Amino acid sequence: MTSPPKVQVLISTFNGEKFIRAQIESILSQLPADGQITIRDDGSGDGTIAAIEAIADARIHLIHGNNLGFGGSFMRLIQEATIEADMVMLSDQDDIWFQDKIQRSWQALAHLSETPALYCSAQRLTDSDLNPLNDTKPWVRPPAFENAIVENIVTGCTAAFNRKALLLLQKKNDLTKIYFHDWWLYLVISAFGKIIYDPQPSLYYRQHGNNVIGHGAGLLMRQLQMLKFLLKHDWANILVEQVYEFNKSYRHLLNENQRRIIDAHFSITEKSISLRLKLFFKNDLWRQSRAHEIPLRILLLKWHIKSSSR
């Protein structure tokens, strides 16, 4: 770096007292003197707030929030982030940053000051005691808007984005329509800017019983984690609602081809959205692998049938 950037790190915490101090210390050790860690506690009932307040560092700003869920909490942080920051970074409450994470993120973004840009990376998976398991695999296909509509490849705890991207993201959206903050980042910034994926890990990513999704120890555990999530949530509805909110907020900025992509597969009115049958029979591959494409179409078809019967 030719000169240190002004950095703001955003963390949403919820019952994270066990690991939060180690995470914050891994960030503070590399954060510039004028940087800031803004932590929004999402209604913790344990000792998380006390653990944060015990770290006597003026660069930490703690917000006591009501419970919005992880996606809503991070979106609130992004909406209220300072536009003075050169780079905004997201952090989970239970990982450990590599000591060059801020430097590597800025090296990727520094030359893109006039373009909305987001950097993200692979992760080094560990157990709860930081014993290494494996590194996440590189994505098969490069980041793209067409992929972002139906799949997320940005792991939020690795994400960093520049001021142009922050201004783009700070629209007052309906947070109930945005379940995954990192997927929203991927969708918005891939439409109007640049996504930089780094295949080298930038942090230790703890896998433990309280991960919302996580990666688990290898492919099998990842699939089990995803299955567990899908059994509890209407994933297809999450996707559809997100496309609706995106179209409402950003359609006027999309180019003709991007509008055509959305309109070919979604019927969107002022108050509702539905899927077009073309989505289920197209030959195009939108997701990272064909193995993931088939479950996507099954889930969306089920949503379409359920929605049509109402």
SEBAKE-891754 format. One record per residue: residue number from 1; x, y, z of N, C-alpha, C in turn; residue in one letter. Coordinates in pm, whole numbers, padded with zeros to 5 digits, m for minus. Example, Ala and Ser with C-alpha at 12.3 -4.5 7.8 and 13.67 -1.06 7.14 Angstrom:
# SEBAKE-891754
  resi     n_x     n_y     n_z    ca_x    ca_y    ca_z     c_x     c_y     c_z  resn
     1   01319  m00569   00780   01230  m00450   00780   01320  m00330   00780     A
     2   01285  m00225   00708   01367  m00106   00714   01290   00003   00787     S
This chain:
# SEBAKE-891754
  resi     n_x     n_y     n_z    ca_x    ca_y    ca_z     c_x     c_y     c_z  resn
     1   00084  m00119   00000   00000   00000   00000   00088   00125   00000     M
     2   00057   00222  m00091   00133   00346  m00092   00098   00431   00029     T
     3  m00026   00432   00072  m00067   00501   00194  m00181   00423   00257     S
     4  m00188   00420   00388  m00293   00341   00453  m00431   00397   00421     P
     5  m00527   00312   00392  m00664   00358   00369  m00734   00387   00501     P
     6  m00839   00465   00494  m00925   00481   00610  m01023   00364   00608     K
     7  m01018   00280   00711  m01090   00153   00711  m01199   00153   00818     V
     8  m01316   00106   00781  m01422   00080   00879  m01459  m00067   00870     Q
     9  m01450  m00137   00983  m01487  m00278   00991  m01624  m00288   01058     V
    10  m01715  m00363   00996  m01850  m00379   01048  m01868  m00521   01101     L
    11  m01913  m00533   01226  m01936  m00664   01287  m02076  m00666   01348     I
    12  m02150  m00771   01320  m02276  m00795   01389  m02255  m00910   01487     S
    13  m02290  m00888   01613  m02271  m00992   01714  m02405  m01040   01768     T
    14  m02407  m01167   01806  m02524  m01224   01873  m02478  m01346   01953     F
    15  m02483  m01334   02084  m02442  m01441   02174  m02306  m01499   02132     N
    16  m02210  m01410   02116  m02079  m01451   02067  m01967  m01432   02167     G
    17  m01998  m01439   02295  m01897  m01407   02397  m01775  m01498   02392     E
    18  m01791  m01621   02343  m01682  m01718   02350  m01563  m01679   02262     K
    19  m01590  m01622   02143  m01482  m01599   02048  m01461  m01452   02011     F
    20  m01549  m01362   02053  m01546  m01226   02001  m01417  m01152   02035     I
    21  m01362  m01172   02153  m01241  m01098   02190  m01124  m01134   02098     R
    22  m01105  m01263   02071  m00995  m01305   01985  m01012  m01249   01844     A
    23  m01136  m01245   01795  m01161  m01190   01662  m01126  m01042   01658     Q
    24  m01175  m00966   01755  m01148  m00822   01756  m00998  m00794   01766     I
    25  m00930  m00870   01848  m00786  m00847   01863  m00710  m00875   01734     E
    26  m00755  m00973   01657  m00689  m01003   01529  m00709  m00890   01429     S
    27  m00816  m00814   01445  m00842  m00699   01358  m00766  m00576   01407     I
    28  m00773  m00549   01537  m00706  m00431   01592  m00556  m00433   01566     L
    29  m00495  m00551   01564  m00350  m00560   01548  m00304  m00511   01411     S
    30  m00395  m00501   01314  m00357  m00455   01180  m00438  m00334   01134     Q
    31  m00532  m00289   01216  m00617  m00175   01179  m00539  m00045   01192     L
    32  m00541   00042   01089  m00473   00172   01100  m00521   00252   01219     P
    33  m00439   00345   01263  m00469   00423   01384  m00599   00500   01371     A
    34  m00637   00542   01250  m00761   00618   01232  m00876   00529   01186     D
    35  m00856   00396   01190  m00961   00304   01151  m01065   00288   01261     G
    36  m01174   00223   01227  m01281   00204   01325  m01344   00066   01309     Q
    37  m01376   00004   01422  m01458  m00118   01423  m01594  m00080   01479     I
    38  m01696  m00090   01396  m01833  m00061   01440  m01904  m00194   01463     T
    39  m01945  m00216   01584  m02009  m00342   01622  m02154  m00314   01657     I
    40  m02243  m00384   01591  m02386  m00376   01626  m02425  m00507   01692     R
    41  m02457  m00501   01821  m02502  m00622   01888  m02650  m00642   01860     D
    42  m02685  m00762   01814  m02820  m00791   01765  m02908  m00853   01875     D
    43  m02896  m00795   01995  m02981  m00841   02105  m02928  m00961   02181     G
    44  m02798  m00967   02205  m02738  m01081   02275  m02794  m01095   02417     S
    45  m02802  m01221   02461  m02847  m01249   02597  m02737  m01305   02684     G
    46  m02613  m01307   02633  m02501  m01361   02710  m02405  m01247   02744     D
    47  m02277  m01279   02757  m02179  m01178   02796  m02106  m01113   02681     G
    48  m02164  m01113   02561  m02098  m01056   02444  m02064  m00908   02464     T
    49  m02161  m00830   02508  m02139  m00686   02523  m02030  m00659   02626     I
    50  m02031  m00732   02737  m01929  m00714   02840  m01790  m00748   02786     A
    51  m01783  m00853   02703  m01653  m00893   02645  m01600  m00785   02552     A
    52  m01689  m00720   02477  m01647  m00613   02387  m01603  m00491   02467     I
    53  m01683  m00454   02566  m01652  m00334   02645  m01523  m00350   02726     E
    54  m01483  m00476   02750  m01359  m00499   02826  m01235  m00469   02743     A
    55  m01250  m00456   02612  m01137  m00422   02525  m01128  m00270   02518     I
    56  m01033  m00214   02583  m01021  m00069   02593  m00947  m00014   02472     A
    57  m01021   00012   02365  m00960   00067   02245  m01058   00167   02185     D
    58  m01012   00290   02163  m01099   00397   02115  m01149   00374   01973     A
    59  m01088   00278   01903  m01130   00251   01765  m01257   00166   01758     R
    60  m01304   00118   01873  m01424   00034   01878  m01546   00120   01910     I
    61  m01649   00108   01828  m01777   00177   01851  m01886   00071   01859     H
    62  m01952   00064   01974  m02053  m00040   01999  m02193   00018   01994     L
    63  m02280  m00050   01917  m02420  m00012   01906  m02505  m00123   01968     I
    64  m02596  m00088   02056  m02689  m00183   02116  m02815  m00185   02029     H
    65  m02839  m00296   01957  m02952  m00301   01866  m03056  m00404   01907     G
    66  m03175  m00391   01848  m03276  m00494   01867  m03251  m00606   01767     N
    67  m03311  m00721   01790  m03280  m00838   01709  m03343  m00829   01570     N
    68  m03257  m00825   01467  m03299  m00820   01327  m03262  m00946   01252     L
    69  m03181  m01034   01312  m03123  m01145   01239  m02993  m01100   01173     G
    70  m02909  m01195   01136  m02774  m01159   01090  m02777  m01074   00963     F
    71  m02866  m01107   00868  m02871  m01032   00743  m02918  m00889   00765     G
    72  m03028  m00875   00838  m03080  m00742   00865  m02985  m00657   00947     G
    73  m02916  m00719   01042  m02822  m00647   01125  m02705  m00593   01043     S
    74  m02650  m00677   00956  m02540  m00631   00871  m02588  m00524   00773     F
    75  m02708  m00540   00717  m02759  m00439   00625  m02778  m00305   00697     M
    76  m02823  m00306   00821  m02835  m00183   00897  m02698  m00118   00917     R
    77  m02597  m00200   00947  m02462  m00147   00961  m02413  m00083   00832     L
    78  m02439  m00149   00719  m02396  m00096   00590  m02467   00034   00559     I
    79  m02595   00039   00584  m02673   00162   00557  m02623   00279   00639     Q
    80  m02568   00252   00758  m02525   00359   00847  m02373   00376   00851     E
    81  m02301   00305   00765  m02154   00316   00762  m02112   00454   00714     A
    82  m01995   00498   00757  m01947   00631   00721  m01900   00635   00576     T
    83  m01942   00738   00503  m01899   00750   00362  m01757   00805   00354     I
    84  m01696   00835   00469  m01558   00882   00469  m01459   00767   00456     E
    85  m01502   00645   00476  m01412   00531   00470  m01369   00504   00326     A
    86  m01241   00473   00308  m01192   00430   00176  m01231   00286   00150     D
    87  m01238   00207   00257  m01271   00065   00245  m01352   00022   00365     M
    88  m01463  m00046   00336  m01548  m00104   00439  m01529  m00255   00437     V
    89  m01509  m00316   00553  m01487  m00459   00562  m01590  m00521   00656     M
    90  m01634  m00642   00625  m01728  m00713   00709  m01655  m00822   00787     L
    91  m01701  m00849   00908  m01638  m00952   00990  m01744  m01027   01069     S
    92  m01728  m01158   01078  m01809  m01237   01171  m01753  m01222   01312     D
    93  m01819  m01281   01408  m01781  m01264   01548  m01689  m01374   01599     Q
    94  m01661  m01475   01516  m01593  m01592   01570  m01476  m01643   01487     D
    95  m01428  m01561   01394  m01314  m01603   01311  m01186  m01536   01360     D
    96  m01077  m01560   01289  m00949  m01492   01316  m00894  m01446   01181     I
    97  m00868  m01316   01170  m00814  m01262   01044  m00665  m01293   01033     W
    98  m00621  m01329   00912  m00478  m01335   00884  m00421  m01194   00900     F
    99  m00294  m01187   00935  m00235  m01057   00967  m00219  m00964   00847     Q
   100  m00236  m01015   00726  m00226  m00929   00607  m00362  m00907   00541     D
   101  m00471  m00936   00612  m00602  m00929   00549  m00638  m00788   00502     K
   102  m00617  m00689   00585  m00648  m00552   00545  m00561  m00509   00428     I
   103  m00432  m00540   00435  m00340  m00502   00328  m00378  m00567   00196     Q
   104  m00407  m00697   00198  m00442  m00767   00074  m00573  m00715   00015     R
   105  m00669  m00686   00101  m00796  m00634   00053  m00777  m00499  m00016     S
   106  m00698  m00413   00045  m00677  m00281  m00011  m00595  m00287  m00141     W
   107  m00499  m00376  m00147  m00422  m00392  m00271  m00513  m00430  m00387     Q
   108  m00617  m00506  m00359  m00711  m00546  m00464  m00804  m00432  m00504     A
   109  m00833  m00340  m00411  m00934  m00237  m00436  m00877  m00099  m00467     L
   110  m00754  m00073  m00428  m00700   00063  m00432  m00706   00127  m00570     A
   111  m00686   00048  m00676  m00682   00105  m00812  m00820   00117  m00875     H
   112  m00925   00086  m00798  m01060   00087  m00853  m01148   00193  m00786     L
   113  m01089   00306  m00754  m01162   00408  m00678  m01281   00465  m00754     S
   114  m01282   00458  m00887  m01392   00512  m00965  m01495   00407  m01003     E
   115  m01475   00283  m00957  m01566   00173  m00989  m01615   00107  m00861     T
   116  m01746   00082  m00847  m01791   00003  m00732  m01723  m00133  m00736     P
   117  m01654  m00170  m00629  m01576  m00294  m00630  m01584  m00364  m00496     A
   118  m01585  m00496  m00503  m01591  m00580  m00383  m01484  m00689  m00393     L
   119  m01410  m00705  m00286  m01310  m00812  m00275  m01363  m00917  m00178     Y
   120  m01343  m01044  m00212  m01375  m01154  m00121  m01274  m01265  m00143     C
   121  m01269  m01360  m00054  m01164  m01462  m00064  m01212  m01598  m00018     S
   122  m01127  m01696  m00040  m01146  m01829   00018  m01123  m01821   00168     A
   123  m01153  m01930   00239  m01135  m01934   00383  m01058  m02061   00423     Q
   124  m00984  m02051   00531  m00920  m02169   00589  m01011  m02221   00701     R
   125  m01076  m02332   00677  m01170  m02386   00774  m01095  m02449   00891     L
   126  m01148  m02425   01012  m01089  m02484   01132  m01201  m02536   01221     T
   127  m01165  m02615   01320  m01264  m02650   01422  m01273  m02534   01521     D
   128  m01349  m02551   01626  m01371  m02440   01720  m01244  m02399   01794     S
   129  m01143  m02487   01796  m01017  m02456   01863  m00910  m02410   01765     D
   130  m00949  m02378   01642  m00861  m02329   01536  m00765  m02435   01482     L
   131  m00797  m02562   01501  m00721  m02668   01436  m00764  m02674   01289     N
   132  m00670  m02662   01195  m00706  m02654   01052  m00777  m02780   01004     P
   133  m00878  m02760   00918  m00950  m02869   00854  m00913  m02874   00706     L
   134  m00953  m02773   00631  m00917  m02762   00490  m00950  m02622   00441     N
   135  m00901  m02588   00322  m00933  m02460   00260  m01053  m02478   00169     D
   136  m01135  m02376   00160  m01248  m02382   00067  m01195  m02387  m00077     T
   137  m01270  m02456  m00164  m01229  m02476  m00301  m01256  m02351  m00386     K
   138  m01174  m02325  m00486  m01200  m02212  m00577  m01332  m02232  m00652     P
   139  m01397  m02122  m00687  m01519  m02130  m00766  m01485  m02170  m00909     W
   140  m01575  m02245  m00970  m01551  m02298  m01105  m01559  m02188  m01209     V
   141  m01655  m02098  m01193  m01680  m01992  m01290  m01651  m01856  m01228     R
   142  m01616  m01757  m01310  m01590  m01624  m01256  m01718  m01558  m01208     P
   143  m01708  m01458  m01120  m01827  m01386  m01074  m01899  m01321  m01191     P
   144  m02033  m01316  m01184  m02112  m01256  m01291  m02251  m01223  m01239     A
   145  m02313  m01123  m01299  m02449  m01083  m01261  m02547  m01198  m01279     F
   146  m02535  m01272  m01389  m02625  m01384  m01415  m02616  m01489  m01305     E
   147  m02497  m01512  m01254  m02478  m01606  m01144  m02535  m01550  m01013     N
   148  m02514  m01419  m00991  m02556  m01356  m00866  m02707  m01357  m00847     A
   149  m02783  m01363  m00955  m02928  m01366  m00943  m02974  m01491  m00869     I
   150  m02906  m01604  m00891  m02953  m01731  m00837  m02858  m01798  m00738     V
   151  m02740  m01739  m00716  m02642  m01806  m00629  m02546  m01705  m00569     E
   152  m02504  m01729  m00447  m02407  m01643  m00382  m02271  m01710  m00375     N
   153  m02166  m01638  m00416  m02030  m01691  m00401  m01945  m01601  m00312     I
   154  m02007  m01501  m00251  m01935  m01410  m00162  m01960  m01451  m00018     V
   155  m01856  m01495   00051  m01868  m01525   00194  m01847  m01395   00270     T
   156  m01952  m01351   00340  m01953  m01217   00396  m01837  m01183   00486     G
   157  m01789  m01280   00564  m01681  m01251   00658  m01549  m01220   00590     C
   158  m01539  m01243   00459  m01417  m01210   00385  m01432  m01082   00304     T
   159  m01552  m01022   00303  m01583  m00916   00209  m01523  m00781   00249     A
   160  m01476  m00708   00149  m01432  m00570   00163  m01476  m00496   00038     A
   161  m01522  m00373   00053  m01565  m00298  m00065  m01529  m00150  m00050     F
   162  m01523  m00082  m00164  m01476   00056  m00164  m01591   00154  m00146     N
   163  m01558   00284  m00146  m01657   00388  m00119  m01766   00393  m00226     R
   164  m01727   00373  m00351  m01826   00373  m00459  m01929   00263  m00437     K
   165  m01884   00147  m00395  m01976   00037  m00369  m02065   00069  m00249     A
   166  m02007   00130  m00145  m02085   00165  m00026  m02199   00260  m00063     L
   167  m02170   00361  m00142  m02274   00457  m00181  m02384   00388  m00260     L
   168  m02346   00291  m00342  m02444   00215  m00420  m02532   00130  m00329     L
   169  m02475   00079  m00222  m02546  m00012  m00132  m02632   00060  m00029     L
   170  m02613   00191  m00015  m02681   00262   00094  m02820   00313   00057     Q
   171  m02885   00247  m00035  m03026   00275  m00060  m03109   00222   00057     K
   172  m03218   00288   00085  m03305   00245   00195  m03397   00133   00148     K
   173  m03345   00013   00151  m03422  m00103   00105  m03509  m00159   00216     N
   174  m03604  m00241   00177  m03687  m00316   00271  m03605  m00435   00321     D
   175  m03557  m00427   00443  m03466  m00529   00496  m03534  m00665   00511     L
   176  m03666  m00668   00515  m03736  m00796   00526  m03725  m00876   00396     T
   177  m03686  m00812   00287  m03672  m00879   00158  m03529  m00928   00134     K
   178  m03438  m00893   00226  m03296  m00927   00209  m03255  m01017   00325     I
   179  m03241  m01146   00298  m03208  m01242   00403  m03057  m01255   00419     Y
   180  m02986  m01262   00308  m02840  m01278   00312  m02773  m01148   00267     F
   181  m02708  m01080   00359  m02643  m00953   00326  m02532  m00972   00224     H
   182  m02457  m01083   00233  m02344  m01102   00141  m02393  m01135  m00001     D
   183  m02503  m01208  m00010  m02562  m01234  m00143  m02609  m01103  m00205     W
   184  m02668  m01017  m00122  m02713  m00886  m00171  m02595  m00805  m00223     W
   185  m02483  m00806  m00153  m02363  m00737  m00199  m02319  m00790  m00335     L
   186  m02318  m00921  m00348  m02276  m00983  m00474  m02369  m00943  m00588     Y
   187  m02500  m00946  m00563  m02597  m00912  m00666  m02582  m00767  m00711     L
   188  m02578  m00675  m00617  m02574  m00532  m00650  m02443  m00493  m00716     V
   189  m02332  m00534  m00657  m02203  m00488  m00709  m02167  m00559  m00839     I
   190  m02210  m00683  m00858  m02184  m00751  m00986  m02260  m00683  m01100     S
   191  m02373  m00620  m01069  m02452  m00552  m01173  m02387  m00422  m01219     A
   192  m02317  m00354  m01130  m02270  m00219  m01162  m02120  m00199  m01145     F
   193  m02052  m00301  m01099  m01909  m00282  m01073  m01830  m00409  m01094     G
   194  m01735  m00433  m01004  m01640  m00543  m01021  m01631  m00627  m00893     K
   195  m01634  m00758  m00911  m01615  m00853  m00801  m01477  m00917  m00817     I
   196  m01397  m00911  m00712  m01263  m00970  m00714  m01263  m01088  m00618     I
   197  m01243  m01207  m00672  m01237  m01326  m00586  m01092  m01371  m00573     Y
   198  m01045  m01384  m00450  m00909  m01427  m00418  m00914  m01573  m00375     D
   199  m00851  m01664  m00449  m00856  m01806  m00412  m00769  m01841  m00291     P
   200  m00690  m01744  m00243  m00609  m01768  m00124  m00686  m01726   00001     Q
   201  m00692  m01810   00104  m00766  m01775   00225  m00712  m01648   00291     P
   202  m00801  m01574   00355  m00761  m01452   00426  m00794  m01457   00574     S
   203  m00853  m01570   00618  m00888  m01581   00759  m00908  m01727   00799     L
   204  m00905  m01750   00930  m00943  m01879   00986  m01094  m01875   01013     Y
   205  m01166  m01967   00952  m01313  m01967   00955  m01358  m02082   01045     Y
   206  m01393  m02048   01169  m01430  m02150   01266  m01560  m02220   01226     R
   207  m01562  m02352   01238  m01683  m02432   01217  m01724  m02489   01352     Q
   208  m01843  m02450   01396  m01890  m02497   01527  m02041  m02505   01525     H
   209  m02098  m02547   01635  m02241  m02575   01639  m02331  m02456   01619     G
   210  m02277  m02332   01633  m02360  m02214   01622  m02350  m02145   01486     N
   211  m02275  m02203   01391  m02271  m02145   01257  m02412  m02147   01196     N
   212  m02454  m02037   01135  m02586  m02033   01070  m02587  m02126   00950     V
   213  m02482  m02121   00867  m02468  m02215   00755  m02334  m02284   00764     I
   214  m02226  m02207   00752  m02093  m02266   00763  m02058  m02357   00647     G
   215  m01938  m02411   00650  m01893  m02501   00546  m01874  m02643   00596     H
   216  m01868  m02661   00727  m01846  m02795   00777  m01707  m02846   00743     G
   217  m01679  m02967   00775  m01548  m03027   00748  m01554  m03105   00618     A
   218  m01544  m03034   00506  m01546  m03102   00378  m01682  m03096   00309     G
   219  m01687  m03155   00190  m01805  m03146   00104  m01929  m03207   00169     L
   220  m01916  m03325   00232  m02031  m03390   00292  m02094  m03304   00400     L
   221  m02011  m03250   00490  m02065  m03167   00597  m02126  m03039   00542     M
   222  m02067  m02985   00436  m02124  m02865   00372  m02265  m02895   00321     R
   223  m02280  m03010   00255  m02411  m03046   00202  m02512  m03070   00314     Q
   224  m02467  m03130   00425  m02556  m03153   00537  m02599  m03020   00602     L
   225  m02504  m02926   00611  m02536  m02795   00665  m02639  m02725   00578     Q
   226  m02619  m02732   00445  m02712  m02668   00354  m02849  m02735   00361     M
   227  m02853  m02867   00370  m02980  m02938   00380  m03054  m02896   00507     L
   228  m02982  m02887   00616  m03041  m02844   00743  m03102  m02705   00730     K
   229  m03030  m02616   00660  m03081  m02481   00641  m03207  m02480   00554     F
   230  m03204  m02557   00444  m03316  m02559   00351  m03442  m02617   00414     L
   231  m03425  m02710   00508  m03540  m02768   00576  m03607  m02667   00669     L
   232  m03532  m02567   00712  m03586  m02467   00804  m03633  m02340   00735     K
   233  m03587  m02314   00611  m03617  m02189   00545  m03669  m02212   00403     H
   234  m03749  m02120   00355  m03799  m02124   00217  m03697  m02054   00128     D
   235  m03596  m02130   00083  m03485  m02071   00009  m03532  m02007  m00122     W
   236  m03624  m02073  m00193  m03672  m02017  m00320  m03740  m01883  m00297     A
   237  m03815  m01871  m00189  m03880  m01744  m00161  m03778  m01635  m00127     N
   238  m03671  m01674  m00059  m03562  m01580  m00030  m03505  m01524  m00160     I
   239  m03481  m01612  m00257  m03428  m01570  m00387  m03525  m01476  m00458     L
   240  m03651  m01516  m00465  m03751  m01439  m00539  m03772  m01302  m00476     V
   241  m03784  m01296  m00344  m03803  m01168  m00277  m03683  m01076  m00298     E
   242  m03564  m01133  m00301  m03445  m01052  m00322  m03443  m00992  m00462     Q
   243  m03479  m01071  m00563  m03485  m01019  m00700  m03588  m00907  m00709     V
   244  m03702  m00924  m00642  m03805  m00820  m00642  m03749  m00690  m00584     Y
   245  m03682  m00698  m00469  m03629  m00578  m00405  m03519  m00514  m00489     E
   246  m03435  m00597  m00549  m03329  m00545  m00634  m03388  m00471  m00755     F
   247  m03485  m00532  m00818  m03548  m00471  m00936  m03614  m00337  m00899     N
   248  m03678  m00332  m00783  m03744  m00210  m00738  m03644  m00098  m00714     K
   249  m03529  m00132  m00658  m03432  m00030  m00619  m03337   00013  m00731     S
   250  m03304  m00079  m00820  m03194  m00053  m00913  m03230  m00065  m01061     Y
   251  m03354  m00097  m01094  m03388  m00121  m01234  m03351  m00002  m01323     R
   252  m03371   00118  m01275  m03344   00236  m01356  m03194   00252  m01389     H
   253  m03109   00179  m01319  m02965   00186  m01344  m02913   00070  m01430     L
   254  m02998  m00032  m01451  m02955  m00150  m01525  m02944  m00120  m01674     L
   255  m02853  m00192  m01742  m02848  m00178  m01887  m02955  m00268  m01950     N
   256  m02970  m00255  m02081  m03078  m00327  m02149  m03065  m00477  m02136     E
   257  m02944  m00530  m02144  m02925  m00674  m02134  m02958  m00726  m01994     N
   258  m02922  m00651  m01891  m02952  m00692  m01755  m03103  m00692  m01729     Q
   259  m03172  m00594  m01780  m03318  m00593  m01767  m03379  m00712  m01840     R
   260  m03325  m00744  m01956  m03377  m00857  m02034  m03358  m00988  m01958     R
   261  m03244  m01003  m01891  m03218  m01125  m01814  m03323  m01143  m01704     I
   262  m03352  m01035  m01632  m03451  m01043  m01525  m03590  m01069  m01582     I
   263  m03627  m00995  m01684  m03762  m01006  m01739  m03789  m01140  m01805     D
   264  m03682  m01205  m01854  m03700  m01334  m01920  m03737  m01444  m01821     A
   265  m03708  m01422  m01693  m03727  m01529  m01595  m03817  m01491  m01479     H
   266  m03848  m01362  m01465  m03933  m01318  m01356  m04037  m01220  m01409     F
   267  m04160  m01237  m01364  m04266  m01141  m01393  m04282  m01054  m01269     S
   268  m04250  m00926  m01282  m04247  m00837  m01166  m04345  m00722  m01187     I
   269  m04435  m00705  m01093  m04524  m00590  m01093  m04484  m00500  m00976     T
   270  m04560  m00395  m00956  m04527  m00301  m00849  m04531  m00365  m00712     E
   271  m04617  m00467  m00695  m04637  m00524  m00562  m04606  m00673  m00552     K
   272  m04571  m00739  m00661  m04550  m00884  m00653  m04450  m00931  m00757     S
   273  m04412  m01057  m00745  m04318  m01119  m00838  m04356  m01265  m00856     I
   274  m04339  m01316  m00974  m04360  m01459  m01000  m04254  m01506  m01099     S
   275  m04242  m01638  m01110  m04141  m01697  m01197  m04201  m01730  m01332     L
   276  m04122  m01713  m01437  m04164  m01755  m01571  m04119  m01899  m01594     R
   277  m04200  m01976  m01665  m04169  m02117  m01689  m04038  m02135  m01765     L
   278  m03999  m02035  m01841  m03874  m02043  m01916  m03755  m02074  m01826     K
   279  m03765  m02028  m01703  m03656  m02048  m01608  m03624  m02196  m01587     L
   280  m03727  m02280  m01592  m03709  m02422  m01560  m03657  m02504  m01678     F
   281  m03672  m02450  m01800  m03639  m02530  m01918  m03522  m02472  m01998     F
   282  m03463  m02366  m01950  m03351  m02307  m02022  m03230  m02401  m02022     K
   283  m03145  m02386  m02122  m03024  m02467  m02132  m02905  m02400  m02064     N
   284  m02917  m02272  m02036  m02805  m02198  m01977  m02773  m02253  m01838     D
   285  m02647  m02244  m01804  m02602  m02281  m01669  m02574  m02152  m01592     L
   286  m02653  m02125  m01490  m02635  m02004  m01412  m02550  m02028  m01288     W
   287  m02565  m02144  m01227  m02493  m02169  m01103  m02351  m02218  m01132     R
   288  m02274  m02237  m01028  m02133  m02272  m01044  m02114  m02413  m01098     Q
   289  m02210  m02502  m01075  m02197  m02639  m01126  m02335  m02691  m01165     S
   290  m02338  m02786  m01257  m02464  m02845  m01300  m02529  m02924  m01185     R
   291  m02447  m02979  m01097  m02502  m03052  m00983  m02584  m02961  m00893     A
   292  m02547  m02833  m00887  m02622  m02737  m00807  m02737  m02675  m00886     H
   293  m02731  m02684  m01017  m02836  m02628  m01101  m02967  m02707  m01086     E
   294  m02957  m02838  m01077  m03078  m02921  m01069  m03157  m02893  m00942     I
   295  m03096  m02893  m00823  m03173  m02859  m00702  m03235  m02720  m00709     P
   296  m03163  m02625  m00771  m03219  m02491  m00786  m03351  m02495  m00862     L
   297  m03354  m02564  m00973  m03475  m02566  m01056  m03588  m02640  m00985     R
   298  m03553  m02744  m00910  m03657  m02816  m00835  m03719  m02725  m00729     I
   299  m03635  m02653  m00656  m03685  m02564  m00552  m03771  m02452  m00610     L
   300  m03727  m02396  m00722  m03803  m02288  m00784  m03933  m02339  m00845     L
   301  m03930  m02459  m00900  m04053  m02516  m00956  m04155  m02541  m00845     L
   302  m04109  m02592  m00732  m04199  m02613  m00618  m04258  m02481  m00572     K
   303  m04174  m02377  m00569  m04223  m02245  m00529  m04328  m02195  m00629     W
   304  m04302  m02217  m00757  m04394  m02173  m00863  m04529  m02243  m00850     H
   305  m04527  m02374  m00827  m04651  m02450  m00814  m04730  m02404  m00690     I
   306  m04656  m02387  m00580  m04720  m02343  m00456  m04780  m02204  m00471     K
   307  m04705  m02115  m00538  m04752  m01978  m00556  m04873  m01972  m00648     S
   308  m04872  m02056  m00752  m04980  m02056  m00851  m05111  m02108  m00793     S
   309  m05101  m02191  m00689  m05221  m02252  m00631  m05289  m02164  m00527     S
   310  m05227  m02051  m00495  m05285  m01963  m00393  m05406  m01889  m00449     R
